[in-house]
């Protein structure tokens, strides 16, 4: 059993899509993660990692994640082959079964959450 954890910054806003066969939501997240060391020329090296999320997890990511936010994804590898380009090397993505948001909420989201909590407390 192979499990992987990847931590990085989201390279774009989450685009929620629907699986044509099942009708369930999914999204492909792409994160950038800097390596701890530099190359011989002194340049930072960055890896870009694709993460597939499905169902309620995809919906949660679309709601709470934004370009530039830091997140951690936990899951398994999925190998990707390119049938249209047989000379291209196979790649991989992470099939995430959990995503943790590591950046603080955006200021407007936090304000809305406080307002919602206040409304709930007033109703009680």
ROLUM-953086 format. One line per 3 residues: number of its first residue (from 1); their letters; for each residue x, y, z of N, C-alpha, C, O. Coordinates in Angstrom, 1 decimal, padded with zeros to 4 digits. Layout:
BEGIN
NUM) a) X Y Z X Y Z X Y Z X Y Z ~ ...
This chain:
BEGIN
1) xxx) 000.8 -001.2 000.0 000.0 000.0 000.0 000.9 001.2 000.0 001.8 001.4 000.8 ~ 000.6 002.1 -000.9 001.4 003.4 -001.1 000.5 004.6 -000.8 -000.5 004.8 -001.4 ~ 000.9 005.3 000.2 000.2 006.6 000.6 001.1 007.7 000.4 002.3 007.6 000.6
4) xxx) 000.6 008.9 000.1 001.4 010.0 -000.1 000.7 011.3 000.5 -000.5 011.4 000.5 ~ 001.6 012.2 001.0 001.1 013.5 001.4 001.9 014.5 000.7 003.1 014.5 000.6 ~ 001.2 015.5 000.1 001.8 016.6 -000.6 001.3 017.9 -000.1 000.1 018.1 000.1
7) xxx) 002.2 018.8 000.1 001.9 020.1 000.6 002.4 021.2 -000.3 003.5 021.1 -000.8 ~ 001.5 022.1 -000.7 002.0 023.2 -001.6 000.9 024.2 -001.7 -000.1 024.2 -001.0 ~ 001.2 025.2 -002.6 000.2 026.3 -002.9 -000.5 026.0 -004.1 000.0 025.6 -005.1
10) xxx) -001.8 026.3 -004.1 -002.7 026.0 -005.2 -002.3 027.0 -006.3 -002.2 028.2 -006.1 ~ -002.2 026.5 -007.6 -001.7 027.3 -008.7 -002.9 028.0 -009.4 -002.6 029.0 -010.2 ~ -004.1 027.6 -009.1 -005.3 028.3 -009.8 -006.5 028.0 -008.9 -006.5 027.2 -008.0
13) xxx) -007.6 028.8 -009.1 -008.8 028.6 -008.4 -009.4 027.2 -008.8 -009.1 026.7 -009.9 ~ -010.1 026.6 -007.9 -010.7 025.3 -008.2 -011.8 025.3 -009.1 -012.8 026.2 -009.0 ~ -011.8 024.5 -010.2 -012.9 024.4 -011.1 -013.6 023.1 -010.9 -013.1 022.0 -011.2
16) xxx) -014.8 023.2 -010.5 -015.6 022.0 -010.2 -016.2 021.5 -011.5 -016.8 022.2 -012.3 ~ -016.1 020.2 -011.8 -016.6 019.6 -013.0 -017.5 018.4 -012.6 -017.5 018.0 -011.5 ~ -018.3 017.9 -013.6 -019.2 016.8 -013.3 -018.7 015.6 -014.2 -018.5 015.7 -015.4
19) xxx) -018.6 014.4 -013.6 -018.3 013.2 -014.3 -019.5 012.9 -015.2 -020.6 012.7 -014.7 ~ -019.2 012.7 -016.5 -020.3 012.4 -017.4 -021.0 011.1 -017.1 -022.2 010.9 -017.4 ~ -020.3 010.1 -016.7 -020.8 008.8 -016.4 -021.6 008.7 -015.1 -022.8 008.2 -015.1
22) xxx) -021.1 009.2 -014.0 -021.7 009.1 -012.7 -022.5 010.3 -012.3 -023.4 010.2 -011.4 ~ -022.2 011.5 -012.9 -022.9 012.7 -012.5 -022.4 013.3 -011.2 -023.0 014.2 -010.7 ~ -021.3 012.7 -010.7 -020.7 013.2 -009.5 -019.7 014.3 -009.7 -019.0 014.2 -010.7
25) xxx) -019.5 015.2 -008.8 -018.5 016.3 -009.0 -017.1 015.8 -008.8 -016.8 014.9 -008.0 ~ -016.1 016.5 -009.5 -014.7 016.2 -009.2 -014.0 017.5 -009.6 -014.5 018.4 -010.3 ~ -012.7 017.5 -009.2 -011.8 018.6 -009.6 -010.4 018.2 -009.6 -010.0 017.2 -008.8
28) xxx) -009.6 018.8 -010.4 -008.2 018.5 -010.4 -007.5 019.7 -009.9 -007.5 020.8 -010.5 ~ -006.9 019.6 -008.7 -006.1 020.7 -008.1 -004.7 020.5 -008.5 -004.2 019.4 -008.7 ~ -004.0 021.7 -008.7 -002.6 021.6 -009.0 -001.9 022.5 -008.0 -002.2 023.7 -007.8
31) xxx) -000.9 021.9 -007.3 -000.1 022.7 -006.3 001.3 022.8 -006.8 001.9 021.9 -007.5 ~ 002.0 023.8 -006.3 003.4 024.1 -006.5 004.1 023.9 -005.1 003.6 024.4 -004.1 ~ 005.2 023.1 -005.1 005.9 022.9 -003.9 007.4 023.1 -004.1 008.0 022.4 -005.0
34) xxx) 008.0 024.0 -003.4 009.4 024.2 -003.5 010.2 023.1 -002.8 009.8 022.7 -001.8 ~ 011.3 022.7 -003.4 012.2 021.8 -002.8 013.0 022.5 -001.8 013.2 023.7 -001.8 ~ 013.6 021.8 -000.8 014.4 022.4 000.3 015.8 022.8 -000.2 016.4 023.5 000.5
37) xxx) 016.2 022.4 -001.3 017.5 022.7 -001.8 017.5 023.4 -003.1 016.4 023.4 -003.8 ~ 018.6 023.9 -003.6 018.7 024.6 -004.8 019.6 023.8 -005.8 020.3 022.9 -005.4 ~ 019.5 024.1 -007.1 020.3 023.4 -008.0 021.7 024.0 -008.0 022.0 024.9 -007.2
40) xxx) 022.6 023.5 -008.8 024.0 024.0 -008.8 024.1 025.5 -009.2 025.1 026.1 -008.7 ~ 023.2 026.0 -009.9 023.2 027.4 -010.3 022.6 028.3 -009.2 022.6 029.5 -009.3 ~ 022.1 027.7 -008.1 021.5 028.5 -007.0 020.0 028.8 -007.2 019.5 029.6 -006.4
43) xxx) 019.4 028.1 -008.1 018.0 028.3 -008.4 017.1 027.4 -007.5 017.4 026.3 -007.3 ~ 016.0 027.9 -007.0 015.0 027.1 -006.3 014.4 026.2 -007.3 014.0 026.6 -008.4 ~ 014.1 025.0 -006.9 013.4 024.0 -007.8 012.0 023.9 -007.2 011.8 023.7 -006.0
46) xxx) 011.0 023.9 -008.2 009.6 023.7 -007.8 009.0 022.6 -008.5 009.2 022.4 -009.7 ~ 008.3 021.8 -007.8 007.6 020.6 -008.4 006.1 021.0 -008.4 005.6 021.7 -007.6 ~ 005.4 020.6 -009.5 004.0 020.8 -009.7 003.3 019.5 -009.6 003.6 018.5 -010.3
49) xxx) 002.3 019.4 -008.7 001.7 018.1 -008.4 000.2 018.2 -008.7 -000.4 019.2 -008.2 ~ -000.4 017.3 -009.4 -001.8 017.3 -009.7 -002.5 016.4 -008.7 -002.0 015.3 -008.3 ~ -003.7 016.8 -008.2 -004.4 016.1 -007.2 -005.9 016.0 -007.7 -006.5 017.0 -008.0
52) xxx) -006.4 014.8 -007.6 -007.8 014.6 -008.0 -008.7 014.4 -006.8 -008.4 013.6 -005.9 ~ -009.7 015.2 -006.7 -010.7 015.1 -005.6 -012.0 014.9 -006.2 -012.4 015.4 -007.2 ~ -012.9 014.1 -005.4 -014.2 013.7 -005.9 -015.2 013.9 -004.9 -015.0 013.9 -003.7
55) xxx) -016.5 014.0 -005.4 -017.6 014.0 -004.5 -017.7 015.2 -003.5 -017.3 016.3 -003.9 ~ -018.1 015.0 -002.3 -018.2 016.1 -001.3 -016.8 016.8 -001.1 -016.8 018.0 -000.8 ~ -015.7 016.0 -001.2 -014.4 016.6 -001.0 -014.1 017.7 -002.1 -013.6 018.7 -001.8
58) xxx) -014.5 017.4 -003.3 -014.3 018.3 -004.4 -015.2 019.6 -004.2 -014.7 020.7 -004.5 ~ -016.4 019.4 -003.7 -017.2 020.5 -003.5 -016.7 021.4 -002.3 -016.7 022.6 -002.4 ~ -016.1 020.8 -001.3 -015.5 021.5 -000.2 -014.3 022.3 -000.7 -014.1 023.4 -000.3
61) xxx) -013.5 021.7 -001.6 -012.3 022.4 -002.1 -012.7 023.6 -002.9 -012.1 024.6 -002.9 ~ -013.8 023.4 -003.7 -014.3 024.5 -004.6 -014.8 025.6 -003.7 -014.6 026.8 -004.1 ~ -015.3 025.3 -002.6 -015.9 026.4 -001.7 -014.8 027.1 -000.9 -014.9 028.3 -000.7
64) xxx) -013.8 026.4 -000.4 -012.8 026.9 000.6 -011.4 027.2 000.1 -010.7 027.9 000.7 ~ -011.0 026.6 -001.1 -009.7 026.8 -001.6 -009.7 027.9 -002.7 -010.6 028.1 -003.4 ~ -008.5 028.6 -002.7 -008.4 029.7 -003.7 -006.9 029.7 -004.2 -006.0 029.1 -003.5
67) xxx) -006.7 030.3 -005.4 -005.4 030.4 -005.9 -004.4 031.0 -004.9 -004.7 032.0 -004.3 ~ -003.3 030.3 -004.6 -002.3 030.7 -003.7 -002.4 030.2 -002.3 -001.5 030.3 -001.5 ~ -003.6 029.6 -002.0 -003.7 029.1 -000.6 -002.9 027.8 -000.4 -002.6 027.1 -001.4
70) xxx) -002.4 027.6 000.8 -001.6 026.4 001.1 -002.5 025.3 001.5 -003.4 025.5 002.3 ~ -002.3 024.1 001.0 -003.0 022.9 001.4 -002.2 021.7 001.4 -001.1 021.6 000.8 ~ -002.7 020.7 002.1 -002.1 019.4 002.2 -003.1 018.4 001.7 -004.2 018.4 002.1
73) xxx) -002.6 017.5 000.8 -003.5 016.5 000.2 -002.9 015.1 000.6 -001.7 014.9 000.6 ~ -003.8 014.2 001.0 -003.4 012.9 001.4 -004.1 011.9 000.6 -005.3 012.0 000.3 ~ -003.4 010.9 000.0 -004.1 009.9 -000.8 -003.1 008.9 -001.4 -002.0 008.6 -000.9
76) xxx) -003.6 008.3 -002.5 -002.9 007.3 -003.3 -002.4 007.8 -004.6 -002.9 008.9 -005.0 ~ -001.5 007.1 -005.2 -001.0 007.5 -006.6 -002.0 006.9 -007.6 -002.6 005.9 -007.4 ~ -002.1 007.6 -008.7 -002.8 007.1 -009.9 -001.9 007.4 -011.1 -001.6 008.6 -011.3
79) xxx) -001.6 006.4 -011.8 -000.7 006.5 -013.0 -001.5 007.0 -014.2 -002.7 006.5 -014.4 ~ -001.0 008.0 -014.9 -001.7 008.5 -016.1 -000.9 008.2 -017.3 000.3 008.4 -017.3 ~ -001.5 007.6 -018.3 -000.9 007.3 -019.6 -001.5 008.2 -020.6 -002.7 008.6 -020.5
82) xxx) -000.8 008.4 -021.7 -001.3 009.3 -022.7 -001.4 008.5 -024.0 -000.4 008.3 -024.8 ~ -002.6 008.0 -024.2 -002.8 007.1 -025.4 -002.6 007.8 -026.7 -002.2 007.2 -027.7 ~ -002.9 009.1 -026.8 -002.8 009.8 -028.0 -001.3 010.2 -028.3 -000.9 010.5 -029.4
85) xxx) -000.5 010.1 -027.2 001.0 010.4 -027.4 001.8 009.3 -026.7 002.3 009.4 -025.6 ~ 001.9 008.2 -027.5 002.6 007.0 -026.9 004.1 007.3 -026.5 004.6 006.6 -025.7 ~ 004.7 008.3 -027.1 006.1 008.6 -026.8 006.3 009.3 -025.5 007.3 009.4 -025.0
88) xxx) 005.2 009.9 -025.0 005.2 010.7 -023.8 005.3 009.8 -022.6 004.6 008.7 -022.5 ~ 006.1 010.2 -021.6 006.3 009.4 -020.4 005.0 009.4 -019.6 004.3 010.4 -019.5 ~ 004.7 008.2 -018.9 003.5 008.2 -018.0 003.8 009.2 -016.9 004.9 009.5 -016.5
91) xxx) 002.7 009.7 -016.4 002.8 010.6 -015.2 002.0 010.1 -014.1 001.5 008.9 -014.1 ~ 001.7 010.9 -013.1 000.9 010.5 -012.0 000.2 011.6 -011.4 000.5 012.8 -011.6 ~ -000.9 011.3 -010.6 -001.6 012.3 -009.8 -001.9 011.7 -008.5 -001.9 010.4 -008.4
94) xxx) -002.3 012.5 -007.6 -002.7 011.9 -006.3 -004.2 011.9 -006.3 -004.9 012.9 -006.5 ~ -004.8 010.7 -006.0 -006.2 010.6 -005.7 -006.4 010.8 -004.2 -006.2 010.0 -003.4 ~ -006.8 012.0 -003.9 -006.9 012.5 -002.5 -008.2 011.9 -001.9 -009.3 012.0 -002.4
97) xxx) -008.0 011.4 -000.6 -009.1 011.1 000.2 -009.3 012.0 001.3 -010.3 011.9 002.1 ~ -008.4 013.0 001.4 -008.5 014.1 002.4 -007.6 015.2 002.0 -006.6 015.1 001.4 ~ -008.2 016.4 002.2 -007.4 017.7 002.0 -007.6 018.6 003.2 -008.7 018.8 003.7
100) xxx) -006.4 019.1 003.6 -006.4 020.0 004.8 -006.0 021.4 004.3 -005.0 021.5 003.6 ~ -006.8 022.4 004.6 -006.5 023.8 004.2 -005.6 024.4 005.3 -006.0 024.5 006.5 ~ -004.4 024.8 004.9 -003.4 025.3 005.8 -003.3 026.8 005.9 -002.7 027.3 006.8
103) xxx) -003.9 027.5 004.9 -003.9 029.0 004.9 -005.1 029.4 005.8 -006.1 028.8 005.9 ~ -004.9 030.6 006.4 -006.1 031.1 007.2 -007.2 031.5 006.2 -006.9 031.7 005.0 ~ -008.4 031.5 006.6 -009.5 031.9 005.7 -009.3 033.3 005.2 -008.6 034.2 005.9
106) xxx) -009.8 033.6 004.0 -009.8 035.0 003.5 -010.5 035.8 004.5 -011.5 035.4 005.1 ~ -010.2 037.1 004.6 -010.8 038.0 005.5 -012.3 038.1 005.3 -013.1 038.1 006.3 ~ -012.8 038.1 004.1 -014.3 038.2 003.9 -015.0 037.0 004.3 -016.1 037.0 004.8
109) xxx) -014.3 035.8 004.1 -014.9 034.5 004.5 -015.0 034.4 006.0 -016.0 034.0 006.6 ~ -014.0 034.9 006.7 -013.9 034.8 008.1 -015.0 035.8 008.7 -015.7 035.4 009.7 ~ -015.2 036.9 008.1 -016.2 037.9 008.5 -017.6 037.3 008.4 -018.5 037.4 009.2
112) xxx) -017.9 036.6 007.2 -019.1 035.9 007.0 -019.4 034.8 008.0 -020.5 034.7 008.5 ~ -018.3 034.1 008.4 -018.5 033.0 009.3 -018.8 033.6 010.7 -019.7 033.0 011.4 ~ -018.2 034.7 011.1 -018.5 035.3 012.4 -020.0 035.8 012.3 -020.7 035.7 013.3
115) xxx) -020.4 036.4 011.2 -021.8 036.9 011.1 -022.8 035.7 011.2 -023.8 035.9 011.9 ~ -022.5 034.6 010.6 -023.3 033.4 010.6 -023.4 032.9 012.0 -024.5 032.5 012.5 ~ -022.3 032.9 012.8 -022.3 032.4 014.1 -023.1 033.3 015.0 -023.8 032.9 015.9
118) xxx) -023.0 034.6 014.8 -023.8 035.6 015.6 -025.3 035.4 015.4 -026.0 035.4 016.3 ~ -025.7 035.2 014.1 -027.1 034.9 013.8 -027.6 033.7 014.5 -028.7 033.6 015.0 ~ -026.7 032.6 014.5 -027.1 031.3 015.1 -027.2 031.6 016.6 -028.2 031.0 017.3
121) xxx) -026.3 032.3 017.2 -026.4 032.6 018.7 -027.6 033.4 019.0 -028.3 033.2 020.1 ~ -028.0 034.4 018.2 -029.1 035.3 018.4 -030.4 034.4 018.3 -031.4 034.7 019.1 ~ -030.4 033.5 017.4 -031.6 032.6 017.2 -031.8 031.7 018.4 -033.0 031.3 018.7
124) x) -030.8 031.4 019.1 -030.9 030.4 020.2 -031.3 031.1 021.5 -031.4 030.5 022.5
